[in-house]
């Protein structure tokens, strides 16, 4: 992890984040809904793994639910209209 944990409990917006830049590569690339869902599925799987290692079972469960929802969105997109 590259950022220190914040104690405020509120996630910073893009304008408040001191590490965010105008040229942030992730924000510059247009992503489709399916690409975004794939990214969320992969990232939430990694976060769930970390949560389970730290014995944060409820958080791991919720991250797994987010992963499954993202996978469902990808599958729906692949089926087409």
QUIKA-V280692 format. One record per pair of residues at least 24 apart in sequence whose ideal C-beta (glycine too) atoms are under 6 Angstrom apart, sorted by the first residue. I is the first residue (numbers start at 1). J is the second residue. If there is no record, write none. Layout:
i=I j=J
i=I j=J
//
This chain:
i=34 j=74
i=34 j=77
i=37 j=70
i=37 j=73
i=37 j=74
i=38 j=74
i=40 j=70
i=41 j=67
i=41 j=70
i=41 j=71
//
